[in-house]
């Protein structure tokens, strides 16, 4: 009820909403699942007045234990544990914790989910290989239509950058701006604007790692990004990826083909429409639409590989591959946390699930090719 919601500080409630938004945007979780997560966390959030220590463990017992143990079935139990663990990791990563954080974390740590998966399963090895092959062949192929290459160019940037640097999709598309690269002493750098949440008056600061502002990249990635900037400099854009340029490229492609059958071939990029609030900013949702179009019209129609939704890469999957690569290379947990935008090394623990799956598979060779040291990438 509204009366109960008033027991929670508005800033603390905003952090809960930010966690939900990140799960939707970066983790690709369905709306129905995230709705269940939200109402579940909101319930315990209200009951403990924003995870207050004295209300987590009171005369009535441990509120966290009660919430989990009263699950109707294994699936509900799994979802409640998963959501709570994810939310605790989120609080840990942003570096600000409620009064009862230590008790909350301790209570949750004793639980294991009944189900094997605690995070999205990546596509199969074969599907990852097929995606890699189609992207490389499409952009390197001499017969590829030049305008199509320009339209789908953001996919090449995503594939090249986020397979090496574990960036969240929202960081790469929403928060990387046009002037994002520079050269210094024969080295090349990418400027990263990491997602941060401001401290609130009811949270206390926890020791954390610094947030990187720039990462050393290869000359190949540097040239790739700047080629795209030069290609799209005829339009104004705040973000690296130009929404207006995509609209223009699509318009030119349809004029070139002069056929109605191509109208639905590409995602809907029409500048000035109310469906896009600010055409100067490209967003993760725009990229997700573009990636779906690439799978439908290039991977399936051109190359003949009909991949199910489960077997298609999502914008956030490359971040997982990058983490796996770094872990398998033996890069230190602190360095990995810095690259991934985590404020503590412990936050990356969940990615060991994917590493253990891939350690005995041929995908090991794929992610080993993205060696952070051979790529000459460094953290600053």
MINU-930466 format. One line per 4 residues: their letters; for each residue x, y, z of C-alpha. Coordinates in steps of 0.05 Angstrom, whole numbers, plus 5000, padded with zeros to 4 digits. Layout:
A) X:Y:Z | ...
//
This chain:
XXXX) 5000:5000:5000 | 5019:5073:4994 | 5024:5078:5070 | 5075:5022:5072
XXXX) 5115:5051:5014 | 5121:5116:5054 | 5162:5077:5105 | 5218:5071:5053
XXXX) 5263:5130:5037 | 5251:5153:4965 | 5326:5150:4949 | 5330:5078:4973
XXXX) 5269:5061:4931 | 5302:5094:4871 | 5362:5046:4878 | 5313:4988:4876
XXXX) 5284:5015:4811 | 5354:5025:4782 | 5369:4951:4796 | 5306:4931:4760
XXXX) 5323:4976:4700 | 5393:4945:4695 | 5364:4874:4697 | 5318:4892:4639
XXXX) 5368:4930:4597 | 5433:4892:4608 | 5413:4821:4628 | 5358:4810:4577
XXXX) 5310:4783:4629 | 5238:4779:4606 | 5186:4828:4630 | 5145:4775:4666
XXXX) 5206:4749:4704 | 5230:4818:4724 | 5159:4835:4747 | 5163:4776:4795
XXXX) 5232:4798:4818 | 5208:4869:4831 | 5146:4851:4871 | 5185:4800:4911
XXXX) 5241:4848:4930 | 5191:4903:4941 | 5154:4859:4990 | 5214:4844:5034
XXXX) 5238:4915:5023 | 5174:4943:5053 | 5173:4892:5109 | 5243:4911:5132
XXXX) 5235:4986:5116 | 5291:4985:5065 | 5332:4928:5097 | 5338:4958:5166
XXXX) 5380:4913:5211 | 5331:4912:5269 | 5274:4890:5223 | 5313:4837:5184
XXXX) 5325:4800:5250 | 5270:4815:5300 | 5230:4778:5353 | 5190:4748:5296
XXXX) 5253:4715:5269 | 5295:4727:5207 | 5252:4762:5154 | 5297:4737:5097
XXXX) 5292:4665:5120 | 5217:4670:5127 | 5210:4701:5058 | 5251:4646:5024
XXXX) 5224:4587:5064 | 5152:4606:5050 | 5161:4598:4975 | 5105:4559:4943
XXXX) 5151:4514:4902 | 5223:4503:4879 | 5215:4551:4821 | 5190:4607:4867
XXXX) 5245:4592:4917 | 5298:4595:4862 | 5271:4662:4837 | 5270:4692:4907
XXXX) 5341:4671:4922 | 5366:4692:4854 | 5333:4761:4859 | 5359:4774:4929
XXXX) 5430:4752:4912 | 5429:4796:4849 | 5404:4855:4888 | 5458:4846:4942
XXXX) 5511:4843:4887 | 5482:4906:4857 | 5487:4943:4924 | 5558:4917:4932
XXXX) 5577:4939:4862 | 5552:5010:4869 | 5588:5014:4936 | 5531:5038:4980
XXXX) 5497:4994:5030 | 5436:4997:5076 | 5439:4992:5151 | 5426:4917:5150
XXXX) 5471:4899:5091 | 5518:4852:5129 | 5460:4814:5159 | 5423:4812:5093
XXXX) 5485:4786:5057 | 5499:4734:5110 | 5427:4710:5109 | 5426:4701:5034
XXXX) 5495:4668:5028 | 5471:4605:5063 | 5421:4590:5008 | 5433:4554:4942
XXXX) 5381:4552:4887 | 5345:4488:4873 | 5356:4499:4799 | 5423:4496:4763
XXXX) 5418:4564:4729 | 5426:4628:4768 | 5437:4671:4707 | 5420:4669:4633
XXXX) 5450:4610:4596 | 5494:4631:4538 | 5478:4603:4469 | 5511:4537:4449
XXXX) 5583:4536:4425 | 5560:4524:4353 | 5513:4584:4355 | 5568:4629:4381
XXXX) 5615:4605:4326 | 5561:4616:4273 | 5548:4687:4298 | 5623:4701:4296
XXXX) 5629:4672:4226 | 5570:4711:4198 | 5593:4777:4227 | 5664:4768:4200
XXXX) 5643:4745:4132 | 5589:4797:4124 | 5634:4856:4139 | 5695:4828:4102
XXXX) 5656:4803:4041 | 5666:4838:3976 | 5594:4826:3954 | 5563:4858:4016
XXXX) 5520:4918:3999 | 5557:4981:4023 | 5495:5013:4053 | 5477:4949:4090
XXXX) 5548:4947:4117 | 5539:5018:4143 | 5471:5002:4173 | 5496:4942:4211
XXXX) 5565:4972:4228 | 5545:4982:4302 | 5542:4906:4308 | 5614:4900:4286
XXXX) 5635:4952:4338 | 5595:4914:4392 | 5626:4848:4373 | 5698:4873:4370
XXXX) 5696:4917:4432 | 5652:4880:4483 | 5684:4812:4469 | 5749:4841:4496
XXXX) 5725:4894:4546 | 5667:4869:4589 | 5623:4930:4580 | 5550:4931:4596
XXXX) 5507:4944:4534 | 5479:5007:4566 | 5550:5033:4576 | 5572:5018:4505
XXXX) 5510:5047:4470 | 5481:5098:4518 | 5545:5124:4551 | 5600:5122:4499
XXXX) 5601:5190:4465 | 5628:5213:4398 | 5696:5236:4422 | 5710:5170:4456
XXXX) 5781:5153:4431 | 5848:5186:4434 | 5921:5169:4421 | 5979:5183:4469
XXXX) 6052:5160:4464 | 6034:5112:4407 | 5980:5080:4450 | 5905:5080:4437
XXXX) 5850:5091:4488 | 5775:5086:4495 | 5740:5133:4543 | 5688:5097:4584
XXXX) 5632:5131:4622 | 5614:5077:4672 | 5545:5073:4702 | 5545:5102:4772
XXXX) 5492:5114:4824 | 5498:5173:4871 | 5504:5163:4945 | 5440:5173:4984
XXXX) 5433:5202:5054 | 5411:5135:5083 | 5469:5093:5056 | 5539:5084:5082
XXXX) 5600:5080:5038 | 5636:5014:5032 | 5709:5008:5010 | 5710:4997:4936
XXXX) 5753:4996:4874 | 5759:5059:4831 | 5718:5065:4768 | 5760:5065:4704
XXXX) 5753:5126:4659 | 5794:5098:4601 | 5820:5032:4575 | 5878:5019:4527
XXXX) 5853:4987:4463 | 5885:4959:4400 | 5898:5001:4338 | 5847:4956:4303
XXXX) 5791:4976:4350 | 5814:5049:4349 | 5812:5050:4273 | 5745:5013:4272
XXXX) 5712:5065:4317 | 5741:5124:4281 | 5722:5096:4213 | 5650:5094:4238
XXXX) 5654:5165:4265 | 5680:5190:4198 | 5627:5151:4162 | 5571:5184:4202
XXXX) 5599:5254:4213 | 5547:5284:4166 | 5496:5278:4223 | 5494:5304:4294
XXXX) 5498:5254:4350 | 5515:5256:4424 | 5529:5181:4427 | 5582:5142:4388
XXXX) 5528:5106:4348 | 5488:5155:4308 | 5413:5143:4307 | 5403:5196:4253
XXXX) 5456:5163:4209 | 5419:5097:4214 | 5356:5131:4191 | 5392:5162:4132
XXXX) 5427:5097:4112 | 5361:5060:4114 | 5327:5114:4072 | 5383:5110:4020
XXXX) 5380:5034:4019 | 5305:5034:4005 | 5313:5085:3949 | 5369:5043:3919
XXXX) 5328:4979:3920 | 5262:5012:3899 | 5220:4953:3923 | 5165:4948:3975
XXXX) 5193:4881:3999 | 5251:4917:4033 | 5208:4962:4076 | 5204:4909:4131
XXXX) 5274:4884:4118 | 5306:4933:4167 | 5288:4957:4237 | 5244:5018:4243
XXXX) 5291:5078:4245 | 5251:5140:4227 | 5279:5204:4255 | 5232:5255:4286
XXXX) 5179:5205:4307 | 5153:5202:4378 | 5177:5130:4384 | 5248:5158:4393
XXXX) 5249:5212:4446 | 5317:5242:4428 | 5346:5224:4360 | 5414:5251:4382
XXXX) 5421:5193:4431 | 5427:5120:4411 | 5401:5071:4463 | 5409:4997:4480
XXXX) 5337:4984:4457 | 5356:5011:4388 | 5415:4963:4384 | 5372:4904:4406
XXXX) 5325:4919:4348 | 5384:4924:4300 | 5413:4858:4325 | 5346:4823:4315
XXXX) 5344:4849:4244 | 5415:4824:4231 | 5396:4754:4255 | 5331:4753:4215
XXXX) 5356:4783:4150 | 5430:4766:4147 | 5444:4705:4190 | 5380:4669:4171
XXXX) 5361:4695:4102 | 5431:4706:4072 | 5472:4652:4107 | 5416:4602:4119
XXXX) 5425:4593:4194 | 5358:4594:4229 | 5376:4604:4302 | 5322:4601:4356
XXXX) 5314:4660:4403 | 5352:4621:4457 | 5410:4609:4409 | 5417:4682:4389
XXXX) 5467:4726:4424 | 5437:4783:4464 | 5472:4850:4472 | 5496:4829:4542
XXXX) 5523:4760:4523 | 5590:4786:4498 | 5603:4816:4566 | 5598:4746:4595
XXXX) 5646:4719:4542 | 5695:4774:4558 | 5693:4757:4632 | 5703:4683:4616
XXXX) 5763:4700:4572 | 5795:4743:4626 | 5784:4690:4680 | 5813:4634:4637
XXXX) 5874:4677:4621 | 5889:4683:4695 | 5880:4758:4697 | 5877:4780:4770
XXXX) 5808:4789:4801 | 5822:4862:4815 | 5841:4876:4743 | 5779:4839:4718
XXXX) 5735:4879:4766 | 5765:4944:4741 | 5753:4925:4669 | 5682:4903:4683
XXXX) 5663:4964:4722 | 5655:4925:4787 | 5672:4959:4853 | 5692:4893:4886
XXXX) 5724:4829:4859 | 5670:4787:4891 | 5617:4812:4843 | 5646:4770:4786
XXXX) 5637:4705:4824 | 5573:4688:4785 | 5612:4687:4720 | 5650:4625:4743
XXXX) 5587:4586:4725 | 5599:4601:4651 | 5674:4587:4658 | 5662:4518:4687
XXXX) 5615:4503:4629 | 5664:4525:4575 | 5729:4501:4606 | 5723:4433:4571
XXXX) 5694:4458:4506 | 5718:4484:4440 | 5692:4553:4458 | 5756:4558:4500
XXXX) 5794:4568:4435 | 5746:4623:4413 | 5751:4664:4476 | 5825:4652:4481
XXXX) 5833:4690:4416 | 5808:4751:4454 | 5869:4751:4500 | 5871:4817:4536
XXXX) 5947:4816:4540 | 5958:4797:4467 | 5910:4853:4450 | 5956:4899:4490
XXXX) 5898:4925:4532 | 5913:4957:4599 | 5873:4989:4654 | 5881:5060:4680
//
